[in-house]
Amino acid sequence: MTADPLEIYLEAGDLERGLRDDVRAGLSAGQKWLPPKWFYDARGSELFEEITRLPEYYPTRAERAVLAERAPAIAALTRAKTLIELGSGSSEKTRLLLDAFARHGGLGTFVPLDVSVSALTSSTAQIAADYPRLRVRGIVGDFTRQLDRLPTGGRRLVAFLGGTIGNLLPAERSGFLTAMRGALEVGDWLLLGTDLVKDPAVIVPAYDDAAGVTAEFNRNVLRVINRELGADFDPEAFAHVARWDPAHEWIEMRLRATRSMRVRVLDLTVDFAAGEELRTEVSAKFRPAGIAQELATAGFTTAEFWTDPDGLFGVTLARAR
């Protein structure tokens, strides 16, 4: 079976406007910031795939271990007819779920949602070829804005994996989970991947690898802005910084100016002092009780919580109530 034509709710113009708005707001702030979603052009996606294979980067391996063990239980518990994946990318780990549902029976439709037309075109074609009994409906959209576009009806399971929810600040996370609950019916399911609080000596190297791949990934946001908005950043003049914040229990990635410089972008002139830092990512780590509480506040009941054997990463199965 071939995949359905992509349903496009996010156009290139929307992405450019979003980039412009974020750059204007973030670079005008007292503490400069940029959101991590702009890392991911084609080169950024390649770099992130490389990161997931690095020895220091445990989250992908740990989450995959959970899914490999628990996918049959997820299929049996949810008996989902439709599986929706937010921020799907290549949907590699999701194949563990698709395989389990294929053995269990009952799943009829897979709906990956991602901002990238090219990524979805490739992944939906491959999944449709590998799972010929499955209807594959790719949606081009932003999971923070287009949850109202998710297909309705039947028993639905929404998968939000990779610990991506940790990139949202607490107020954003609350808003997202509330909107997610609003997009679901009573009895629908949410499968949520969350990186867990642990020794910073384990966490920090995952964001500051010895080979420098994460540093290149971090600087890629500046290359994206140069290309898309005609800015004149010198990416090599910024050093990669990964710092654990114990008060918030999150890691921050930053770019530190190695010299004073003036950058022109849009109609802005942005000055950086030597040593000044630009925050590019927050990645929150979670405790099981905190995950359950945030889900409960948004209208979900936790049914199961699983971790890998080393307790590095958590996967929660929750139900809309």
N, C-alpha and C positions, 0 to 999 in steps of 0.2 A: 504494500500500500504506500502511496506517496503522501507526504505531509500536506495538510491544507495550506492554501496561500496564507502568508503572514498577515495577521491583523495589526495594522499599524496605527497606534494612537499617540506616537511620539515622533515628530518629524525632525529632520536635520535642523530646521530653523528653531525648533523648540530647544534643542540641545545648545545651539549657539547662544540663544537668549539666556538660557540658564547659566552657561559659562560666563557670559558677560556680567550677569547680575551677581554671581558669586565672586568673581574677581573684583568687581567694583566694591562690594561690601567688605570682603575679606581684607583687601589691601588698603582700605581706608580706615580699618579698625585700629584702635590703639595697640592691641596685641594682634598682629597680622595673622591671618589664617586662610586656608583654602580647604574645601571639602575633598575627601579622598576619592570620590567617584571620578574625578578628572585625571587620575592616574591612567585610566584604562582606555587608551587608544590601542591600535593593533600592537604597537611595541610594548606598551605597558602590560597588556594582557599576556604577551609572550614572557615578559620578565616575571610576572606573577606566577605563571605556570612553572617557571624555573625555580622560583622561591619555594613552591610547594614540594619540590623534590630535594631541597637542601637538607642536610643532616640536622641543622638547628631548628628547622621549622616543623614542629610536632603537630600543629592543629589538624592538618589535612590527614595525616596518617592516623591520628587518634580518632577523629570522627569517622573515618572509613572503617576502622576496627569496630566501632560501635554499630554502624549500619550493617556491616557484614554479619555480625552476630544477631542483631535484633530485627533485621528486615522481615524475616518470616513472621515474627510476632506482630510487627506493625501492620502487615497485610491482613493477618487473621483478626486483629483487634478492630481495625477500622473498616474492613470490608468495603474500601472506597471504590467508587465507580469512576471518579475523576481525580487524577493527581496533578496538582498545580505546583510548579516550582518557581519561586521568586529569585531573580538575579541568577538565572540558570547557567549562563556561560556555556561550557561544553557539556554540562549534565553528566559528567563522568561518574561521580558518586551516586547519582540518582539511578544509575543502571542497577545498582544493588537492590533498590526498591522495585524497579521495573521487573527484574528477574524474579523477585519474591512474589509480586503480584501475578506474574505470568504462571507461576507454579500454583498459586492459590486460586486463581481464576477470579473473574468479576470485573477487573479494571478495563474500562472501555476507552478512556481518553486521557492523554497526557498533554498538559498545557504548560510549556516553559515560557516565562516572561523575562525579558531582558531588554536593555536599552540598545543593544547592538544588532542591527539588521544582519550584518555579515556573520556574526557568531550564531544567530538563530537560524539563518538560512542553512549553514553547514550542519549544525547539530540536529535540527529537525529532519533534514534529509537522511542523515545517518541513522537516527533513531527509528524513523519510519521504515527504513530498509531492514533494520535488525529486529524490529518488533512488528511484523506485518499485520497482526491482528489488532493493533492499537491505532486509534485515531490520534494524530499529532497536530495540535493547534498552537502554533507559535504566536505570541503576543509581543509586539514591540512597545514597551512602556516602561515607566519608572515606578518601582514598587512603592515609593513614597507618595505618588500622585494618582496612579491609575488602578487602584484596587477595585474601584467600582466597575472596571472592565472585565473582571474575572467572570468566567462562565458560571451560570447558576444551575441549580437542579441536581438531583441525585446526591449520593454520599460523597462529599469532597474532603480531600486531604491536601492541605497546603504545606509544602516543605520550604523552609527558610533556613538554609544550612550554611556551613562555613564560618560561623561566628560573626557573620556580617552585621547582625543586630548590634554588636558591640561598637560599631562605627558611629552609631547614633548617640548623641548626647542624651542624658536622662529625660529631658522634656520631649525631645524628638522621639525617643523610644516609647514613651507613654502614649504619645499621639499616634505613632505607627500601630502599636498593639490595639489601641482603641479603634482605629480605622479598620484594622484587620478583622477585629470582632464584628464590626459593623457590616463588613462585606460577606460574612458567613451566616449561615442559618444555625439554629440550635441543633446540636448533634454533629456538626461538621468538626473536622480535626485540624490541628496545627502541629507540625513537627518542627521543632526549633533547635538549632545547634548553637551552643554557647561555650566559649572557652572559659575555663574555671580559674579562680584565684589559686596561685601556687607560689613557690619560691621564685622571686624575681630573677634569680640566677638561671632559671629555666626559661622564663618568659623573654627577658631582654635579648638574648642571642637570636631568638626567632625573628626579631625585628632589626637585628644588626649583625648579619652573618659575616663570617670571616672572608668569604669570597667577594663581598661588596655588591652582591646582586640587589639587595634591598636598597642600598644607597642609590644605585642607578634607577631603580623603580621610583624612589622618592623624588629624585631630580627630574624624572620624566614629566611630572606635572608642569614644570617650568617650560619644557620643550613643547608640550601641548599648547600652552598659552602663547608661546612665541609663534607657533605655526598658525594657530586658529585666530589669534587676535593681533598679530603683528607686533608683539612685545619684543623687548630687547634684553631679556634676562640673559646673563651668562651662567648657565647651570653649573659649570665647573667652579664657579666662585662661591658655591654653597656647599657646606659640609653636612653630611647626614648625621642626625642625632636621634637616638632612641632612649627614652627616659621613662622609668617606672614612677608613677604617682601613687604613693601608698594611701593618701587621703581619699582619693577617688577610686582606687583600685583599678586603674587603667594604665595602659602604656600610651605615650605620645610619641609620634614621629614628627620631627621638626627639621627644617633646613636652616642652618646657621650661616649668616654672611661672613665670609672670611676676610672681607675688607669693606670699607664704606663704599657705597655705590648708589647711583641714581638710575631707576628703571622707568621707562615710558611704556605705558600700556593703556589702550583706549584713549581717553582724554585726561588720564592721570599721570602725574609725575610722582613716583614713589621712591622715597629715600630710605636706604638701609644703613644703619650704623654698623661698623665692624663688630661682630659678635651678636648682632640682633638676630632673633629667631622668628621663623615663619612656621606656624603649626599646620601640618598637612594631614594628620590623622590622629584620632583617638580610637583606641581599641580596648573597650571595657572588658574586664574579666568578672566572672559571676560566682556567686555562692548558690547552692541548690535552693535554700530557703528564700533567697532574694528573687530567683527566677520564678518560683511558684507564686510569690506575693505579687510580682509585677503582672503575671498572667491573670491572677485572680482579680486584681484591680481592674483589668481590661475586660473581664467577663469570661474567662476560661477556667476550667477545672483541670488540674494536672492528673493525668491517668498513670503515666509511667515516667520515670527519670532513670536514664542509664548513663554509665561512663565506660570508658575504655579500661583495660586492666590496671593501668597506672594512675587512673583518676585525673587525667589531664584535661579531658574535654567531656562536656555533658550534652546529651540529646534528650529533650523533653517531648513527650507526646501528650498534648492537652486537647480538651474538647470544649467547644463553644456551648455555654449554658444559657 
